[in-house]
Amino acid sequence: MTRSRLLALLLLCLLASFARAQVQTEEQPSDDPVIEQRLAKLSHELRCLQCQNQTLADSPSDLAADLRREIRAQMKAGKSDQEIIAFLTQRYGQFILYRPRVTPLTYLLWFGPFVLLLGGLLILFRYIKQRRDQITEQPLTAEDRRRAEEMLASSRKETA
Amino acid sequence: MLKYLIPLALFLVLVVFLAIGLTRNPNELPSALIDKPAPTFRLPQLKQPDKTFSAEDMRGKVWMLNVWASWCVACRDEHPFMFEYQKSGAVPIYGLNYKDRPEDALGWLSELGDPYLLSAVDLDGRVAIDYGVYGAPETYIIDKKGTIRLKHVGPVMPDVWEKKILPMVQELNRQ
């Protein structure tokens, strides 16, 4: 780890301890259970931008709380889930979506695994076919048959 | 021979991709707002709360909006350089004081000095949401037509100023 990275890490830790000084805006759950239900569902689809491996529903960060508050306000104003998602992606980009949309930019992400799977199957198929071609059935000649019978007869004699 | 070289080549390609991935900063997100109109706002000024500041006031000028807060430690890193940037006259620098108690913010400025022409107070962080702020400090360059042309997340250290911001500002001023 370079010195600048260590410093950044240290700063990050400091940041966490300083965060208390940030203005806290109370997070008030809505009295409307429908809104809370919709929020719970929607916020599981959205990424917290400060702690990127958490959803907006799970994150305790201030920004996540602010965004939840914003979503509640928009739901109360009668906005649909689609409209709210559009509002957020306009500001934070597709990154905020845990399930990225299918666009030319994300084709590789969505279809890449299937392409790899198909490629693997193709290679497997060709390999099996090649092996099968290498094995050619050769019927026994009369001479082979005579030798085989001779061997069988002698082994029978030995065991007897 | 080829049988062994192909997997090796594929493996090396994978290594190169992963190595590039390691050098990138996962905290730096592509901004969705580049080349989009800067969101409008009208907020009270920190030092003169009876006056307001709006992005509209800056129409016709190339300007820089720097999101800062007294609780933001990385803001302290860039702060001394802000004086130099402001003094250079390359671009007028305005502050957006993000989710900060005004008394904390004013204390911070009187302790460290105030490089900003003025700072607008975004107490509840609502304007910051419009700008897609996810961690202070963040810096925006907005052109004469009010379009966001550049966003930098993290402190604006001299190398960022020289390589990223100054060239953009100079180009925008020529337009």
Interface residues (C-beta under 8 A of the other chain):
Chain A: L11 L14 L15 F18 A19 R20 A21 Q22 V23 T25 L49 Q50 Q52 D62 L63 D66 L67 E70 T89 Q90 R91 Y92 G93 Q94 F95
Chain B: P26 N27 L29 P30 S31 A32 L33 K36 A69 S70 W71 C72 V73 A74 D77 K99 D100 R101 D104 L123 D124 G125 R126 I129 D130 Y131 G132 Y134 G135
